[in-house]
Amino acid sequence: MTRRLKNIPLRLFRDYLKHKGLNHIRSKGGHEVWSCKDLPRPVILQSHIDPIPEFIVRNNLRTLGVKVKDFYDFVENH
């Protein structure tokens, strides 16, 4: 069965970012900035769009340097 990264609630992705050790740095203009010291650049979320579009989830997972499977494992155990 093929899994898709669509209809990911904003709350669930925030929980995943906390699970990965990221901290919410600031919110401004409908965007949230999450970061930790190991990342080359921060993760940006649009807080006014729920559920999160698939391309934003994929880009943020790429920024984190994790595989989609790692995210699926978190979702199944959450």
PDB file of N, H, CA, C and O in Angstrom:
ATOM      1  N   MET A   1       0.841  -1.177   0.000  1.00  0.00           N
ATOM      2  CA  MET A   1       0.000   0.000   0.000  1.00  0.00           C
ATOM      3  C   MET A   1       0.887   1.242   0.000  1.00  0.00           C
ATOM      4  O   MET A   1       1.808   1.355   0.809  1.00  0.00           O
ATOM      5  N   THR A   2       0.613   2.144  -0.884  1.00  0.00           N
ATOM      6  H   THR A   2      -0.135   2.053  -1.542  1.00  0.00           H
ATOM      7  CA  THR A   2       1.368   3.379  -0.972  1.00  0.00           C
ATOM      8  C   THR A   2       0.790   4.394  -0.003  1.00  0.00           C
ATOM      9  O   THR A   2      -0.420   4.614   0.046  1.00  0.00           O
ATOM     10  N   ARG A   3       1.669   5.003   0.760  1.00  0.00           N
ATOM     11  H   ARG A   3       2.652   4.824   0.720  1.00  0.00           H
ATOM     12  CA  ARG A   3       1.235   6.026   1.705  1.00  0.00           C
ATOM     13  C   ARG A   3       1.476   7.393   1.096  1.00  0.00           C
ATOM     14  O   ARG A   3       2.434   7.601   0.352  1.00  0.00           O
ATOM     15  N   ARG A   4       0.603   8.306   1.422  1.00  0.00           N
ATOM     16  H   ARG A   4      -0.176   8.137   2.027  1.00  0.00           H
ATOM     17  CA  ARG A   4       0.728   9.674   0.912  1.00  0.00           C
ATOM     18  C   ARG A   4       0.863  10.623   2.083  1.00  0.00           C
ATOM     19  O   ARG A   4       0.384  10.354   3.184  1.00  0.00           O
ATOM     20  N   LEU A   5       1.509  11.713   1.831  1.00  0.00           N
ATOM     21  H   LEU A   5       1.898  11.932   0.936  1.00  0.00           H
ATOM     22  CA  LEU A   5       1.697  12.736   2.856  1.00  0.00           C
ATOM     23  C   LEU A   5       0.659  13.840   2.705  1.00  0.00           C
ATOM     24  O   LEU A   5       0.999  15.023   2.698  1.00  0.00           O
ATOM     25  N   LYS A   6      -0.585  13.459   2.586  1.00  0.00           N
ATOM     26  H   LYS A   6      -0.862  12.498   2.591  1.00  0.00           H
ATOM     27  CA  LYS A   6      -1.610  14.482   2.479  1.00  0.00           C
ATOM     28  C   LYS A   6      -2.516  14.411   3.695  1.00  0.00           C
ATOM     29  O   LYS A   6      -2.618  13.380   4.361  1.00  0.00           O
ATOM     30  N   ASN A   7      -3.160  15.511   3.964  1.00  0.00           N
ATOM     31  H   ASN A   7      -3.077  16.349   3.423  1.00  0.00           H
ATOM     32  CA  ASN A   7      -4.043  15.648   5.113  1.00  0.00           C
ATOM     33  C   ASN A   7      -3.311  15.454   6.436  1.00  0.00           C
ATOM     34  O   ASN A   7      -3.851  14.852   7.364  1.00  0.00           O
ATOM     35  N   ILE A   8      -2.082  15.964   6.525  1.00  0.00           N
ATOM     36  H   ILE A   8      -1.644  16.454   5.772  1.00  0.00           H
ATOM     37  CA  ILE A   8      -1.327  15.931   7.771  1.00  0.00           C
ATOM     38  C   ILE A   8      -1.752  17.144   8.595  1.00  0.00           C
ATOM     39  O   ILE A   8      -1.523  18.281   8.181  1.00  0.00           O
ATOM     40  N   PRO A   9      -2.367  16.918   9.759  1.00  0.00           N
ATOM     41  CA  PRO A   9      -2.789  18.053  10.579  1.00  0.00           C
ATOM     42  C   PRO A   9      -1.583  18.849  11.097  1.00  0.00           C
ATOM     43  O   PRO A   9      -0.519  18.289  11.362  1.00  0.00           O
ATOM     44  N   LEU A  10      -1.771  20.123  11.229  1.00  0.00           N
ATOM     45  H   LEU A  10      -2.636  20.577  11.014  1.00  0.00           H
ATOM     46  CA  LEU A  10      -0.721  21.004  11.720  1.00  0.00           C
ATOM     47  C   LEU A  10      -0.271  20.587  13.116  1.00  0.00           C
ATOM     48  O   LEU A  10       0.922  20.621  13.418  1.00  0.00           O
ATOM     49  N   ARG A  11      -1.206  20.198  13.960  1.00  0.00           N
ATOM     50  H   ARG A  11      -2.175  20.170  13.714  1.00  0.00           H
ATOM     51  CA  ARG A  11      -0.891  19.766  15.324  1.00  0.00           C
ATOM     52  C   ARG A  11       0.032  18.551  15.324  1.00  0.00           C
ATOM     53  O   ARG A  11       0.967  18.482  16.122  1.00  0.00           O
ATOM     54  N   LEU A  12      -0.224  17.590  14.431  1.00  0.00           N
ATOM     55  H   LEU A  12      -0.983  17.646  13.783  1.00  0.00           H
ATOM     56  CA  LEU A  12       0.591  16.386  14.348  1.00  0.00           C
ATOM     57  C   LEU A  12       2.008  16.724  13.901  1.00  0.00           C
ATOM     58  O   LEU A  12       2.970  16.177  14.440  1.00  0.00           O
ATOM     59  N   PHE A  13       2.151  17.612  12.928  1.00  0.00           N
ATOM     60  H   PHE A  13       1.370  18.056  12.490  1.00  0.00           H
ATOM     61  CA  PHE A  13       3.491  17.963  12.455  1.00  0.00           C
ATOM     62  C   PHE A  13       4.242  18.755  13.522  1.00  0.00           C
ATOM     63  O   PHE A  13       5.457  18.608  13.651  1.00  0.00           O
ATOM     64  N   ARG A  14       3.545  19.587  14.284  1.00  0.00           N
ATOM     65  H   ARG A  14       2.558  19.707  14.178  1.00  0.00           H
ATOM     66  CA  ARG A  14       4.192  20.287  15.401  1.00  0.00           C
ATOM     67  C   ARG A  14       4.709  19.281  16.430  1.00  0.00           C
ATOM     68  O   ARG A  14       5.818  19.427  16.944  1.00  0.00           O
ATOM     69  N   ASP A  15       3.898  18.254  16.727  1.00  0.00           N
ATOM     70  H   ASP A  15       2.997  18.135  16.309  1.00  0.00           H
ATOM     71  CA  ASP A  15       4.326  17.216  17.672  1.00  0.00           C
ATOM     72  C   ASP A  15       5.562  16.486  17.146  1.00  0.00           C
ATOM     73  O   ASP A  15       6.455  16.137  17.918  1.00  0.00           O
ATOM     74  N   TYR A  16       5.613  16.258  15.840  1.00  0.00           N
ATOM     75  H   TYR A  16       4.887  16.541  15.212  1.00  0.00           H
ATOM     76  CA  TYR A  16       6.771  15.588  15.249  1.00  0.00           C
ATOM     77  C   TYR A  16       8.018  16.466  15.377  1.00  0.00           C
ATOM     78  O   TYR A  16       9.100  15.962  15.677  1.00  0.00           O
ATOM     79  N   LEU A  17       7.874  17.757  15.152  1.00  0.00           N
ATOM     80  H   LEU A  17       6.995  18.166  14.908  1.00  0.00           H
ATOM     81  CA  LEU A  17       9.016  18.657  15.286  1.00  0.00           C
ATOM     82  C   LEU A  17       9.525  18.671  16.724  1.00  0.00           C
ATOM     83  O   LEU A  17      10.735  18.688  16.952  1.00  0.00           O
ATOM     84  N   LYS A  18       8.616  18.664  17.691  1.00  0.00           N
ATOM     85  H   LYS A  18       7.633  18.650  17.505  1.00  0.00           H
ATOM     86  CA  LYS A  18       9.030  18.594  19.097  1.00  0.00           C
ATOM     87  C   LYS A  18       9.732  17.272  19.378  1.00  0.00           C
ATOM     88  O   LYS A  18      10.721  17.229  20.110  1.00  0.00           O
ATOM     89  N   HIS A  19       9.217  16.197  18.797  1.00  0.00           N
ATOM     90  H   HIS A  19       8.414  16.232  18.203  1.00  0.00           H
ATOM     91  CA  HIS A  19       9.815  14.871  18.965  1.00  0.00           C
ATOM     92  C   HIS A  19      11.253  14.839  18.429  1.00  0.00           C
ATOM     93  O   HIS A  19      12.116  14.168  18.994  1.00  0.00           O
ATOM     94  N   LYS A  20      11.498  15.560  17.349  1.00  0.00           N
ATOM     95  H   LYS A  20      10.796  16.105  16.890  1.00  0.00           H
ATOM     96  CA  LYS A  20      12.835  15.603  16.741  1.00  0.00           C
ATOM     97  C   LYS A  20      13.765  16.588  17.445  1.00  0.00           C
ATOM     98  O   LYS A  20      14.926  16.723  17.057  1.00  0.00           O
ATOM     99  N   GLY A  21      13.275  17.275  18.470  1.00  0.00           N
ATOM    100  H   GLY A  21      12.332  17.166  18.785  1.00  0.00           H
ATOM    101  CA  GLY A  21      14.120  18.165  19.253  1.00  0.00           C
ATOM    102  C   GLY A  21      14.141  19.609  18.794  1.00  0.00           C
ATOM    103  O   GLY A  21      15.008  20.374  19.218  1.00  0.00           O
ATOM    104  N   LEU A  22      13.221  19.998  17.948  1.00  0.00           N
ATOM    105  H   LEU A  22      12.517  19.377  17.603  1.00  0.00           H
ATOM    106  CA  LEU A  22      13.160  21.380  17.490  1.00  0.00           C
ATOM    107  C   LEU A  22      12.371  22.229  18.475  1.00  0.00           C
ATOM    108  O   LEU A  22      11.482  21.732  19.166  1.00  0.00           O
ATOM    109  N   ASN A  23      12.697  23.490  18.532  1.00  0.00           N
ATOM    110  H   ASN A  23      13.420  23.894  17.970  1.00  0.00           H
ATOM    111  CA  ASN A  23      12.021  24.443  19.394  1.00  0.00           C
ATOM    112  C   ASN A  23      11.319  25.491  18.543  1.00  0.00           C
ATOM    113  O   ASN A  23      11.813  25.898  17.492  1.00  0.00           O
ATOM    114  N   HIS A  24      10.155  25.916  19.023  1.00  0.00           N
ATOM    115  H   HIS A  24       9.754  25.585  19.877  1.00  0.00           H
ATOM    116  CA  HIS A  24       9.429  26.979  18.342  1.00  0.00           C
ATOM    117  C   HIS A  24      10.139  28.293  18.673  1.00  0.00           C
ATOM    118  O   HIS A  24      10.166  28.711  19.830  1.00  0.00           O
ATOM    119  N   ILE A  25      10.708  28.939  17.664  1.00  0.00           N
ATOM    120  H   ILE A  25      10.686  28.600  16.724  1.00  0.00           H
ATOM    121  CA  ILE A  25      11.490  30.156  17.857  1.00  0.00           C
ATOM    122  C   ILE A  25      10.595  31.392  17.869  1.00  0.00           C
ATOM    123  O   ILE A  25      10.665  32.209  18.787  1.00  0.00           O
ATOM    124  N   ARG A  26       9.751  31.522  16.839  1.00  0.00           N
ATOM    125  H   ARG A  26       9.694  30.859  16.093  1.00  0.00           H
ATOM    126  CA  ARG A  26       8.885  32.699  16.765  1.00  0.00           C
ATOM    127  C   ARG A  26       7.745  32.453  15.780  1.00  0.00           C
ATOM    128  O   ARG A  26       7.784  31.529  14.968  1.00  0.00           O
ATOM    129  N   SER A  27       6.746  33.297  15.877  1.00  0.00           N
ATOM    130  H   SER A  27       6.715  34.048  16.536  1.00  0.00           H
ATOM    131  CA  SER A  27       5.629  33.314  14.932  1.00  0.00           C
ATOM    132  C   SER A  27       5.458  34.741  14.450  1.00  0.00           C
ATOM    133  O   SER A  27       5.497  35.686  15.237  1.00  0.00           O
ATOM    134  N   LYS A  28       5.269  34.886  13.149  1.00  0.00           N
ATOM    135  H   LYS A  28       5.238  34.118  12.509  1.00  0.00           H
ATOM    136  CA  LYS A  28       5.067  36.218  12.595  1.00  0.00           C
ATOM    137  C   LYS A  28       4.340  36.099  11.261  1.00  0.00           C
ATOM    138  O   LYS A  28       4.755  35.346  10.380  1.00  0.00           O
ATOM    139  N   GLY A  29       3.266  36.839  11.126  1.00  0.00           N
ATOM    140  H   GLY A  29       2.929  37.450  11.841  1.00  0.00           H
ATOM    141  CA  GLY A  29       2.567  36.908   9.854  1.00  0.00           C
ATOM    142  C   GLY A  29       2.031  35.592   9.345  1.00  0.00           C
ATOM    143  O   GLY A  29       2.027  35.363   8.136  1.00  0.00           O
ATOM    144  N   GLY A  30       1.574  34.709  10.234  1.00  0.00           N
ATOM    145  H   GLY A  30       1.577  34.895  11.217  1.00  0.00           H
ATOM    146  CA  GLY A  30       1.024  33.437   9.787  1.00  0.00           C
ATOM    147  C   GLY A  30       2.057  32.366   9.540  1.00  0.00           C
ATOM    148  O   GLY A  30       1.727  31.322   8.976  1.00  0.00           O
ATOM    149  N   HIS A  31       3.299  32.583   9.940  1.00  0.00           N
ATOM    150  H   HIS A  31       3.567  33.431  10.398  1.00  0.00           H
ATOM    151  CA  HIS A  31       4.360  31.597   9.779  1.00  0.00           C
ATOM    152  C   HIS A  31       4.990  31.291  11.128  1.00  0.00           C
ATOM    153  O   HIS A  31       5.127  32.169  11.980  1.00  0.00           O
ATOM    154  N   GLU A  32       5.368  30.042  11.308  1.00  0.00           N
ATOM    155  H   GLU A  32       5.256  29.328  10.616  1.00  0.00           H
ATOM    156  CA  GLU A  32       6.083  29.622  12.510  1.00  0.00           C
ATOM    157  C   GLU A  32       7.488  29.212  12.115  1.00  0.00           C
ATOM    158  O   GLU A  32       7.686  28.577  11.079  1.00  0.00           O
ATOM    159  N   VAL A  33       8.456  29.571  12.930  1.00  0.00           N
ATOM    160  H   VAL A  33       8.294  30.087  13.771  1.00  0.00           H
ATOM    161  CA  VAL A  33       9.852  29.216  12.692  1.00  0.00           C
ATOM    162  C   VAL A  33      10.274  28.244  13.784  1.00  0.00           C
ATOM    163  O   VAL A  33      10.173  28.551  14.972  1.00  0.00           O
ATOM    164  N   TRP A  34      10.747  27.071  13.377  1.00  0.00           N
ATOM    165  H   TRP A  34      10.829  26.822  12.412  1.00  0.00           H
ATOM    166  CA  TRP A  34      11.226  26.027  14.272  1.00  0.00           C
ATOM    167  C   TRP A  34      12.686  25.757  13.952  1.00  0.00           C
ATOM    168  O   TRP A  34      13.072  25.751  12.783  1.00  0.00           O
ATOM    169  N   SER A  35      13.507  25.532  14.981  1.00  0.00           N
ATOM    170  H   SER A  35      13.194  25.537  15.931  1.00  0.00           H
ATOM    171  CA  SER A  35      14.917  25.283  14.719  1.00  0.00           C
ATOM    172  C   SER A  35      15.564  24.541  15.886  1.00  0.00           C
ATOM    173  O   SER A  35      15.000  24.443  16.976  1.00  0.00           O
ATOM    174  N   CYS A  36      16.747  24.030  15.628  1.00  0.00           N
ATOM    175  H   CYS A  36      17.204  24.110  14.743  1.00  0.00           H
ATOM    176  CA  CYS A  36      17.630  23.476  16.647  1.00  0.00           C
ATOM    177  C   CYS A  36      19.057  23.709  16.160  1.00  0.00           C
ATOM    178  O   CYS A  36      19.267  24.097  15.011  1.00  0.00           O
ATOM    179  N   LYS A  37      20.015  23.478  17.013  1.00  0.00           N
ATOM    180  H   LYS A  37      19.845  23.162  17.946  1.00  0.00           H
ATOM    181  CA  LYS A  37      21.387  23.847  16.677  1.00  0.00           C
ATOM    182  C   LYS A  37      21.998  23.000  15.558  1.00  0.00           C
ATOM    183  O   LYS A  37      22.968  23.431  14.934  1.00  0.00           O
ATOM    184  N   ASP A  38      21.461  21.811  15.289  1.00  0.00           N
ATOM    185  H   ASP A  38      20.673  21.461  15.796  1.00  0.00           H
ATOM    186  CA  ASP A  38      22.044  20.922  14.285  1.00  0.00           C
ATOM    187  C   ASP A  38      21.564  21.173  12.862  1.00  0.00           C
ATOM    188  O   ASP A  38      22.112  20.604  11.918  1.00  0.00           O
ATOM    189  N   LEU A  39      20.560  22.007  12.695  1.00  0.00           N
ATOM    190  H   LEU A  39      20.114  22.469  13.462  1.00  0.00           H
ATOM    191  CA  LEU A  39      19.987  22.237  11.365  1.00  0.00           C
ATOM    192  C   LEU A  39      20.711  23.353  10.627  1.00  0.00           C
ATOM    193  O   LEU A  39      21.074  24.364  11.227  1.00  0.00           O
ATOM    194  N   PRO A  40      20.922  23.172   9.325  1.00  0.00           N
ATOM    195  CA  PRO A  40      21.554  24.243   8.544  1.00  0.00           C
ATOM    196  C   PRO A  40      20.627  25.444   8.326  1.00  0.00           C
ATOM    197  O   PRO A  40      21.095  26.563   8.119  1.00  0.00           O
ATOM    198  N   ARG A  41      19.307  25.204   8.374  1.00  0.00           N
ATOM    199  H   ARG A  41      18.927  24.295   8.542  1.00  0.00           H
ATOM    200  CA  ARG A  41      18.335  26.277   8.212  1.00  0.00           C
ATOM    201  C   ARG A  41      17.077  25.914   8.994  1.00  0.00           C
ATOM    202  O   ARG A  41      16.829  24.734   9.241  1.00  0.00           O
ATOM    203  N   PRO A  42      16.286  26.893   9.382  1.00  0.00           N
ATOM    204  CA  PRO A  42      15.088  26.597  10.171  1.00  0.00           C
ATOM    205  C   PRO A  42      13.972  25.970   9.329  1.00  0.00           C
ATOM    206  O   PRO A  42      13.963  26.067   8.102  1.00  0.00           O
ATOM    207  N   VAL A  43      13.048  25.336  10.018  1.00  0.00           N
ATOM    208  H   VAL A  43      13.056  25.258  11.015  1.00  0.00           H
ATOM    209  CA  VAL A  43      11.852  24.766   9.408  1.00  0.00           C
ATOM    210  C   VAL A  43      10.756  25.821   9.528  1.00  0.00           C
ATOM    211  O   VAL A  43      10.502  26.338  10.616  1.00  0.00           O
ATOM    212  N   ILE A  44      10.108  26.138   8.409  1.00  0.00           N
ATOM    213  H   ILE A  44      10.314  25.718   7.525  1.00  0.00           H
ATOM    214  CA  ILE A  44       9.064  27.155   8.375  1.00  0.00           C
ATOM    215  C   ILE A  44       7.721  26.481   8.100  1.00  0.00           C
ATOM    216  O   ILE A  44       7.589  25.695   7.162  1.00  0.00           O
ATOM    217  N   LEU A  45       6.730  26.799   8.930  1.00  0.00           N
ATOM    218  H   LEU A  45       6.838  27.437   9.693  1.00  0.00           H
ATOM    219  CA  LEU A  45       5.374  26.295   8.733  1.00  0.00           C
ATOM    220  C   LEU A  45       4.424  27.464   8.552  1.00  0.00           C
ATOM    221  O   LEU A  45       4.591  28.512   9.176  1.00  0.00           O
ATOM    222  N   GLN A  46       3.434  27.284   7.703  1.00  0.00           N
ATOM    223  H   GLN A  46       3.299  26.432   7.197  1.00  0.00           H
ATOM    224  CA  GLN A  46       2.373  28.267   7.583  1.00  0.00           C
ATOM    225  C   GLN A  46       1.294  27.875   8.580  1.00  0.00           C
ATOM    226  O   GLN A  46       0.611  26.867   8.403  1.00  0.00           O
ATOM    227  N   SER A  47       1.147  28.666   9.616  1.00  0.00           N
ATOM    228  H   SER A  47       1.702  29.485   9.760  1.00  0.00           H
ATOM    229  CA  SER A  47       0.219  28.306  10.687  1.00  0.00           C
ATOM    230  C   SER A  47      -1.244  28.545  10.325  1.00  0.00           C
ATOM    231  O   SER A  47      -2.134  28.136  11.070  1.00  0.00           O
ATOM    232  N   HIS A  48      -1.500  29.186   9.220  1.00  0.00           N
ATOM    233  H   HIS A  48      -0.777  29.519   8.615  1.00  0.00           H
ATOM    234  CA  HIS A  48      -2.881  29.456   8.817  1.00  0.00           C
ATOM    235  C   HIS A  48      -3.408  28.446   7.799  1.00  0.00           C
ATOM    236  O   HIS A  48      -4.543  28.576   7.340  1.00  0.00           O
ATOM    237  N   ILE A  49      -2.603  27.439   7.437  1.00  0.00           N
ATOM    238  H   ILE A  49      -1.681  27.333   7.809  1.00  0.00           H
ATOM    239  CA  ILE A  49      -3.037  26.412   6.489  1.00  0.00           C
ATOM    240  C   ILE A  49      -3.044  25.064   7.208  1.00  0.00           C
ATOM    241  O   ILE A  49      -2.000  24.558   7.619  1.00  0.00           O
ATOM    242  N   ASP A  50      -4.243  24.495   7.351  1.00  0.00           N
ATOM    243  H   ASP A  50      -5.091  24.906   7.017  1.00  0.00           H
ATOM    244  CA  ASP A  50      -4.386  23.209   8.015  1.00  0.00           C
ATOM    245  C   ASP A  50      -5.421  22.399   7.255  1.00  0.00           C
ATOM    246  O   ASP A  50      -6.559  22.856   7.148  1.00  0.00           O
ATOM    247  N   PRO A  51      -5.110  21.251   6.732  1.00  0.00           N
ATOM    248  CA  PRO A  51      -3.890  20.461   6.858  1.00  0.00           C
ATOM    249  C   PRO A  51      -2.752  21.014   6.002  1.00  0.00           C
ATOM    250  O   PRO A  51      -2.963  21.812   5.088  1.00  0.00           O
ATOM    251  N   ILE A  52      -1.555  20.569   6.321  1.00  0.00           N
ATOM    252  H   ILE A  52      -1.383  19.921   7.063  1.00  0.00           H
ATOM    253  CA  ILE A  52      -0.353  21.044   5.637  1.00  0.00           C
ATOM    254  C   ILE A  52      -0.267  20.394   4.259  1.00  0.00           C
ATOM    255  O   ILE A  52      -0.443  19.181   4.148  1.00  0.00           O
ATOM    256  N   PRO A  53       0.001  21.171   3.201  1.00  0.00           N
ATOM    257  CA  PRO A  53       0.167  20.586   1.868  1.00  0.00           C
ATOM    258  C   PRO A  53       1.352  19.615   1.817  1.00  0.00           C
ATOM    259  O   PRO A  53       2.341  19.773   2.533  1.00  0.00           O
ATOM    260  N   GLU A  54       1.222  18.616   0.957  1.00  0.00           N
ATOM    261  H   GLU A  54       0.419  18.488   0.375  1.00  0.00           H
ATOM    262  CA  GLU A  54       2.234  17.558   0.868  1.00  0.00           C
ATOM    263  C   GLU A  54       3.619  18.103   0.544  1.00  0.00           C
ATOM    264  O   GLU A  54       4.603  17.635   1.116  1.00  0.00           O
ATOM    265  N   PHE A  55       3.725  19.073  -0.353  1.00  0.00           N
ATOM    266  H   PHE A  55       2.926  19.453  -0.818  1.00  0.00           H
ATOM    267  CA  PHE A  55       5.045  19.564  -0.742  1.00  0.00           C
ATOM    268  C   PHE A  55       5.740  20.278   0.413  1.00  0.00           C
ATOM    269  O   PHE A  55       6.968  20.269   0.490  1.00  0.00           O
ATOM    270  N   ILE A  56       4.980  20.893   1.305  1.00  0.00           N
ATOM    271  H   ILE A  56       3.982  20.901   1.243  1.00  0.00           H
ATOM    272  CA  ILE A  56       5.589  21.555   2.462  1.00  0.00           C
ATOM    273  C   ILE A  56       6.104  20.508   3.447  1.00  0.00           C
ATOM    274  O   ILE A  56       7.183  20.670   4.019  1.00  0.00           O
ATOM    275  N   VAL A  57       5.340  19.440   3.647  1.00  0.00           N
ATOM    276  H   VAL A  57       4.464  19.309   3.183  1.00  0.00           H
ATOM    277  CA  VAL A  57       5.799  18.358   4.531  1.00  0.00           C
ATOM    278  C   VAL A  57       7.080  17.752   3.982  1.00  0.00           C
ATOM    279  O   VAL A  57       8.042  17.557   4.725  1.00  0.00           O
ATOM    280  N   ARG A  58       7.102  17.450   2.681  1.00  0.00           N
ATOM    281  H   ARG A  58       6.320  17.608   2.078  1.00  0.00           H
ATOM    282  CA  ARG A  58       8.297  16.848   2.067  1.00  0.00           C
ATOM    283  C   ARG A  58       9.509  17.776   2.161  1.00  0.00           C
ATOM    284  O   ARG A  58      10.606  17.321   2.483  1.00  0.00           O
ATOM    285  N   ASN A  59       9.326  19.060   1.887  1.00  0.00           N
ATOM    286  H   ASN A  59       8.435  19.429   1.626  1.00  0.00           H
ATOM    287  CA  ASN A  59      10.443  20.002   1.974  1.00  0.00           C
ATOM    288  C   ASN A  59      10.977  20.097   3.394  1.00  0.00           C
ATOM    289  O   ASN A  59      12.189  20.155   3.598  1.00  0.00           O
ATOM    290  N   ASN A  60      10.085  20.113   4.378  1.00  0.00           N
ATOM    291  H   ASN A  60       9.100  20.066   4.213  1.00  0.00           H
ATOM    292  CA  ASN A  60      10.530  20.208   5.762  1.00  0.00           C
ATOM    293  C   ASN A  60      11.210  18.925   6.228  1.00  0.00           C
ATOM    294  O   ASN A  60      12.164  18.984   7.004  1.00  0.00           O
ATOM    295  N   LEU A  61      10.742  17.775   5.772  1.00  0.00           N
ATOM    296  H   LEU A  61       9.967  17.727   5.142  1.00  0.00           H
ATOM    297  CA  LEU A  61      11.427  16.527   6.098  1.00  0.00           C
ATOM    298  C   LEU A  61      12.815  16.498   5.476  1.00  0.00           C
ATOM    299  O   LEU A  61      13.759  15.998   6.087  1.00  0.00           O
ATOM    300  N   ARG A  62      12.943  17.027   4.275  1.00  0.00           N
ATOM    301  H   ARG A  62      12.175  17.433   3.778  1.00  0.00           H
ATOM    302  CA  ARG A  62      14.247  17.116   3.622  1.00  0.00           C
ATOM    303  C   ARG A  62      15.172  18.042   4.402  1.00  0.00           C
ATOM    304  O   ARG A  62      16.355  17.738   4.556  1.00  0.00           O
ATOM    305  N   THR A  63      14.662  19.158   4.895  1.00  0.00           N
ATOM    306  H   THR A  63      13.701  19.406   4.770  1.00  0.00           H
ATOM    307  CA  THR A  63      15.446  20.086   5.708  1.00  0.00           C
ATOM    308  C   THR A  63      15.921  19.405   6.992  1.00  0.00           C
ATOM    309  O   THR A  63      17.044  19.632   7.443  1.00  0.00           O
ATOM    310  N   LEU A  64      15.059  18.572   7.574  1.00  0.00           N
ATOM    311  H   LEU A  64      14.147  18.388   7.207  1.00  0.00           H
ATOM    312  CA  LEU A  64      15.418  17.847   8.786  1.00  0.00           C
ATOM    313  C   LEU A  64      16.399  16.713   8.515  1.00  0.00           C
ATOM    314  O   LEU A  64      17.081  16.245   9.426  1.00  0.00           O
ATOM    315  N   GLY A  65      16.468  16.273   7.267  1.00  0.00           N
ATOM    316  H   GLY A  65      15.913  16.653   6.527  1.00  0.00           H
ATOM    317  CA  GLY A  65      17.367  15.180   6.910  1.00  0.00           C
ATOM    318  C   GLY A  65      16.838  13.821   7.318  1.00  0.00           C
ATOM    319  O   GLY A  65      17.616  12.914   7.614  1.00  0.00           O
ATOM    320  N   VAL A  66      15.513  13.668   7.338  1.00  0.00           N
ATOM    321  H   VAL A  66      14.881  14.405   7.097  1.00  0.00           H
ATOM    322  CA  VAL A  66      14.903  12.393   7.709  1.00  0.00           C
ATOM    323  C   VAL A  66      14.140  11.818   6.522  1.00  0.00           C
ATOM    324  O   VAL A  66      13.744  12.535   5.604  1.00  0.00           O
ATOM    325  N   LYS A  67      13.949  10.522   6.568  1.00  0.00           N
ATOM    326  H   LYS A  67      14.271   9.940   7.314  1.00  0.00           H
ATOM    327  CA  LYS A  67      13.201   9.829   5.529  1.00  0.00           C
ATOM    328  C   LYS A  67      11.706   9.906   5.833  1.00  0.00           C
ATOM    329  O   LYS A  67      11.302  10.090   6.981  1.00  0.00           O
ATOM    330  N   VAL A  68      10.910   9.765   4.806  1.00  0.00           N
ATOM    331  H   VAL A  68      11.239   9.616   3.873  1.00  0.00           H
ATOM    332  CA  VAL A  68       9.463   9.788   4.955  1.00  0.00           C
ATOM    333  C   VAL A  68       9.022   8.633   5.861  1.00  0.00           C
ATOM    334  O   VAL A  68       8.064   8.771   6.622  1.00  0.00           O
ATOM    335  N   LYS A  69       9.711   7.508   5.781  1.00  0.00           N
ATOM    336  H   LYS A  69      10.489   7.396   5.163  1.00  0.00           H
ATOM    337  CA  LYS A  69       9.382   6.349   6.613  1.00  0.00           C
ATOM    338  C   LYS A  69       9.487   6.676   8.097  1.00  0.00           C
ATOM    339  O   LYS A  69       8.682   6.192   8.893  1.00  0.00           O
ATOM    340  N   ASP A  70      10.464   7.487   8.478  1.00  0.00           N
ATOM    341  H   ASP A  70      11.118   7.880   7.832  1.00  0.00           H
ATOM    342  CA  ASP A  70      10.610   7.888   9.873  1.00  0.00           C
ATOM    343  C   ASP A  70       9.368   8.666  10.327  1.00  0.00           C
ATOM    344  O   ASP A  70       8.878   8.475  11.440  1.00  0.00           O
ATOM    345  N   PHE A  71       8.878   9.524   9.470  1.00  0.00           N
ATOM    346  H   PHE A  71       9.276   9.678   8.565  1.00  0.00           H
ATOM    347  CA  PHE A  71       7.661  10.283   9.793  1.00  0.00           C
ATOM    348  C   PHE A  71       6.462   9.352   9.902  1.00  0.00           C
ATOM    349  O   PHE A  71       5.653   9.499  10.818  1.00  0.00           O
ATOM    350  N   TYR A  72       6.328   8.376   8.968  1.00  0.00           N
ATOM    351  H   TYR A  72       6.985   8.256   8.224  1.00  0.00           H
ATOM    352  CA  TYR A  72       5.232   7.422   9.031  1.00  0.00           C
ATOM    353  C   TYR A  72       5.279   6.607  10.323  1.00  0.00           C
ATOM    354  O   TYR A  72       4.242   6.347  10.934  1.00  0.00           O
ATOM    355  N   ASP A  73       6.481   6.205  10.738  1.00  0.00           N
ATOM    356  H   ASP A  73       7.323   6.416  10.242  1.00  0.00           H
ATOM    357  CA  ASP A  73       6.616   5.453  11.993  1.00  0.00           C
ATOM    358  C   ASP A  73       6.125   6.283  13.173  1.00  0.00           C
ATOM    359  O   ASP A  73       5.457   5.762  14.066  1.00  0.00           O
ATOM    360  N   PHE A  74       6.456   7.578  13.179  1.00  0.00           N
ATOM    361  H   PHE A  74       6.999   8.001  12.454  1.00  0.00           H
ATOM    362  CA  PHE A  74       5.978   8.453  14.249  1.00  0.00           C
ATOM    363  C   PHE A  74       4.458   8.554  14.222  1.00  0.00           C
ATOM    364  O   PHE A  74       3.818   8.493  15.272  1.00  0.00           O
ATOM    365  N   VAL A  75       3.880   8.706  13.049  1.00  0.00           N
ATOM    366  H   VAL A  75       4.401   8.755  12.196  1.00  0.00           H
ATOM    367  CA  VAL A  75       2.427   8.850  12.926  1.00  0.00           C
ATOM    368  C   VAL A  75       1.727   7.593  13.424  1.00  0.00           C
ATOM    369  O   VAL A  75       0.717   7.682  14.123  1.00  0.00           O
ATOM    370  N   GLU A  76       2.251   6.429  13.074  1.00  0.00           N
ATOM    371  H   GLU A  76       3.071   6.356  12.507  1.00  0.00           H
ATOM    372  CA  GLU A  76       1.622   5.171  13.500  1.00  0.00           C
ATOM    373  C   GLU A  76       1.700   4.982  15.007  1.00  0.00           C
ATOM    374  O   GLU A  76       0.794   4.392  15.596  1.00  0.00           O
ATOM    375  N   ASN A  77       2.755   5.466  15.643  1.00  0.00           N
ATOM    376  H   ASN A  77       3.491   5.945  15.164  1.00  0.00           H
ATOM    377  CA  ASN A  77       2.933   5.286  17.078  1.00  0.00           C
ATOM    378  C   ASN A  77       2.374   6.445  17.896  1.00  0.00           C
ATOM    379  O   ASN A  77       2.350   6.384  19.126  1.00  0.00           O
ATOM    380  N   HIS A  78       1.936   7.478  17.235  1.00  0.00           N
ATOM    381  H   HIS A  78       1.956   7.528  16.237  1.00  0.00           H
ATOM    382  CA  HIS A  78       1.446   8.678  17.939  1.00  0.00           C
ATOM    383  C   HIS A  78       0.034   8.490  18.400  1.00  0.00           C
ATOM    384  O   HIS A  78      -0.542   9.392  19.009  1.00  0.00           O
TER     385      HIS A  78
END
